[in-house]
């Protein structure tokens, strides 16, 4: 649900930008949306850090929960850790975007670089999650709900990555078409994340049953 809430905020902010109304408000909405994304990503990381150890891993001596853990040989933990790091960078990126009158260099330094690196981490995380579900580097399993969720989220990561590449600030006047495409891919990514998040509800219900 936290992922879904964050995605709704990102969709709303992107639509405002595409309609060219309330750009300042859109930046605030982006930042507000980044907070539930980070909370959700941390909860996934916490869950991954406290799952049963892999056969190759030593069992914990005590039963104290790990708040972050360190399981670099566990692809699920790596995916969650990369995703969490990406969401934290998006917190900085969306907060800095609210600073008024940034130069193109300041925009790149404070907004674009965290966005770009965070998007790379998201893309890395999304592909690792797909590998975990497929048990292979690639597979086509459209009838598998877990695969559909992971693949949809990966498409969202691709959208965010394309958006970040297009969003780079350059000297001179910004290119309106490039900025529009950047926002459009942010919207596409957010819609994919929303679909993926809502699809996790029946998946979780099925697991409980």
Wavefront OBJ file of the C-alpha trace (Angstrom):
o trace
v 0.000 0.000 0.000
v 2.878 2.398 0.705
v 4.279 1.782 -2.775
v 0.835 2.441 -4.227
v 0.465 5.704 -2.293
v 3.868 6.911 -3.463
v 3.012 5.985 -7.051
v -0.270 7.936 -6.884
v 1.642 11.030 -5.737
v 4.144 10.647 -8.587
v 1.358 10.142 -11.136
v -0.456 13.237 -9.880
v 2.668 15.412 -9.946
v 3.585 14.215 -13.445
v 0.116 15.004 -14.772
v 0.309 18.509 -13.304
v 3.658 19.027 -15.050
v 2.370 17.725 -18.380
v -0.629 20.054 -18.141
v 1.785 22.882 -17.294
v -0.158 23.887 -14.192
v 1.135 24.099 -10.634
v 4.773 23.193 -11.280
v 5.806 24.317 -7.787
v 3.008 22.253 -6.271
v 4.068 19.300 -8.420
v 7.583 19.432 -6.949
v 6.112 19.283 -3.444
v 3.893 16.349 -4.452
v 6.901 14.512 -5.896
v 8.709 14.926 -2.575
v 5.684 13.763 -0.581
v 5.451 10.726 -2.842
v 9.096 9.850 -2.307
v 8.526 9.387 1.442
v 6.128 6.381 1.270
v 8.358 4.924 -1.469
v 11.292 4.994 0.970
v 9.232 3.591 3.853
v 7.996 0.748 1.671
v 11.491 0.032 0.347
v 12.864 -0.105 3.889
v 10.154 -2.542 4.983
v 11.089 -4.796 2.070
v 14.759 -4.527 3.015
v 13.942 -5.340 6.651
v 11.963 -8.376 5.511
v 14.777 -9.554 3.237
v 17.351 -9.063 6.007
v 15.386 -11.298 8.379
v 14.413 -14.186 6.132
v 15.851 -17.637 6.782
v 19.545 -17.735 5.790
v 20.627 -19.357 2.560
v 22.227 -22.836 2.817
v 25.627 -21.217 2.170
v 25.144 -18.663 4.974
v 25.866 -19.182 8.653
v 22.831 -19.118 10.914
v 22.537 -16.183 13.288
v 23.793 -16.794 16.793
v 20.971 -14.782 18.385
v 17.429 -14.048 17.345
v 17.787 -10.256 17.297
v 16.252 -8.694 14.178
v 18.598 -7.138 11.641
v 17.536 -3.611 10.739
v 19.489 -3.603 7.472
v 21.466 -6.820 7.376
v 24.372 -7.733 5.147
v 23.591 -10.570 2.756
v 25.455 -9.788 -0.483
v 25.100 -13.388 -1.693
v 21.290 -13.214 -1.423
v 19.844 -11.790 -4.651
v 16.606 -10.831 -2.890
v 18.474 -8.806 -0.262
v 20.647 -7.168 -2.941
v 17.547 -6.147 -4.870
v 15.897 -4.646 -1.787
v 19.087 -2.896 -0.649
v 19.578 -1.313 -4.092
v 15.962 -0.231 -4.190
v 16.165 1.330 -0.723
v 19.331 3.253 -1.615
v 17.603 4.491 -4.766
v 14.570 5.727 -2.851
v 16.790 7.642 -0.409
v 18.443 9.382 -3.361
v 14.991 10.226 -4.715
v 14.240 11.862 -1.341
v 17.215 14.174 -1.868
v 16.426 14.679 -5.551
v 12.772 15.638 -5.013
v 13.563 17.816 -1.991
v 16.285 19.718 -3.831
v 13.926 20.236 -6.787
v 11.871 22.521 -4.528
v 14.800 24.961 -4.209
v 13.888 28.011 -6.329
v 16.035 29.543 -9.059
v 18.729 26.871 -9.367
v 21.250 27.355 -12.158
v 21.649 24.580 -14.690
v 24.775 23.431 -12.839
v 23.016 23.514 -9.465
v 20.096 21.646 -11.013
v 22.426 18.931 -12.262
v 24.394 18.715 -9.021
v 21.498 18.675 -6.557
v 18.613 17.272 -8.587
v 19.798 15.388 -11.652
v 22.752 13.424 -10.205
v 20.712 11.899 -7.325
v 17.930 11.204 -9.836
v 20.291 9.533 -12.295
v 22.098 7.383 -9.708
v 18.828 6.508 -7.983
v 17.343 5.422 -11.305
v 20.358 3.194 -11.997
v 19.891 1.570 -8.587
v 16.181 1.111 -9.282
v 16.929 -0.517 -12.632
v 19.531 -2.798 -11.027
v 17.074 -3.693 -8.271
v 14.257 -4.406 -10.718
v 16.365 -6.728 -12.832
v 17.683 -8.604 -9.781
v 14.091 -9.102 -8.626
v 13.211 -10.520 -12.054
v 16.171 -12.920 -11.880
v 15.003 -14.065 -8.451
v 11.483 -14.765 -9.702
v 12.615 -16.403 -12.957
v 15.493 -18.384 -11.396
v 17.279 -17.400 -14.588
v 18.600 -14.286 -16.311
v 15.372 -14.084 -18.312
v 12.115 -15.979 -18.680
v 8.655 -15.322 -20.091
v 5.966 -16.334 -17.557
v 2.915 -14.131 -18.176
v 0.637 -16.571 -16.314
v 2.716 -16.281 -13.130
v 1.435 -13.411 -10.954
v 4.794 -12.878 -9.235
v 6.511 -12.642 -12.627
v 3.898 -10.165 -13.891
v 4.376 -7.962 -10.840
v 8.162 -8.038 -11.100
v 8.143 -7.448 -14.861
v 5.726 -4.515 -14.485
v 7.962 -2.998 -11.824
v 10.977 -3.478 -14.100
v 9.156 -1.546 -16.828
v 8.621 1.194 -14.247
v 12.345 1.207 -13.496
v 13.100 1.514 -17.218
v 10.703 4.474 -17.433
v 12.420 6.218 -14.517
v 15.841 5.565 -16.091
v 14.825 7.063 -19.445
v 13.271 10.013 -17.634
v 16.491 10.636 -15.700
v 18.627 10.572 -18.847
v 16.345 13.097 -20.538
v 16.194 15.352 -17.470
v 19.856 16.421 -17.524
v 20.311 20.169 -17.329
v 22.363 21.851 -20.052
v 23.505 25.470 -20.502
v 20.945 27.676 -22.170
v 17.208 27.313 -22.394
v 15.795 23.849 -21.612
v 14.436 21.860 -24.525
v 10.625 21.711 -24.065
v 10.222 18.416 -25.950
v 12.969 16.708 -23.946
v 11.488 17.933 -20.656
v 8.013 16.795 -21.689
v 9.295 13.344 -22.610
v 11.165 13.154 -19.303
v 7.973 13.835 -17.344
v 6.002 11.456 -19.573
v 8.405 8.604 -18.783
v 8.185 9.466 -15.081
v 4.411 9.106 -15.404
v 4.792 5.813 -17.260
v 7.114 4.513 -14.548
v 4.782 5.638 -11.771
v 1.788 3.956 -13.452
v 3.764 0.713 -13.696
v 4.737 0.953 -10.027
v 1.100 1.591 -9.107
v -0.059 -1.463 -11.041
v 2.719 -3.569 -9.551
v 1.949 -2.394 -6.016
v -1.784 -3.052 -6.283
v -1.092 -6.462 -7.820
v 0.900 -7.376 -4.705
v -2.334 -7.379 -2.677
v -3.856 -10.485 -4.322
v -0.393 -12.070 -4.355
v -0.077 -11.549 -0.595
v -3.618 -12.857 -0.052
v -2.777 -15.944 -2.112
v 0.371 -16.545 -0.035
v -1.633 -16.314 3.196
v -4.243 -18.762 1.892
l 1 2 3 4 5 6 7 8 9 10 11 12 13 14 15 16 17 18 19 20 21 22 23 24 25 26 27 28 29 30 31 32 33 34 35 36 37 38 39 40 41 42 43 44 45 46 47 48 49 50 51 52 53 54 55 56 57 58 59 60 61 62 63 64 65 66 67 68 69 70 71 72 73 74 75 76 77 78 79 80 81 82 83 84 85 86 87 88 89 90 91 92 93 94 95 96 97 98 99 100 101 102 103 104 105 106 107 108 109 110 111 112 113 114 115 116 117 118 119 120 121 122 123 124 125 126 127 128 129 130 131 132 133 134 135 136 137 138 139 140 141 142 143 144 145 146 147 148 149 150 151 152 153 154 155 156 157 158 159 160 161 162 163 164 165 166 167 168 169 170 171 172 173 174 175 176 177 178 179 180 181 182 183 184 185 186 187 188 189 190 191 192 193 194 195 196 197 198 199 200 201 202 203 204 205 206 207 208 209
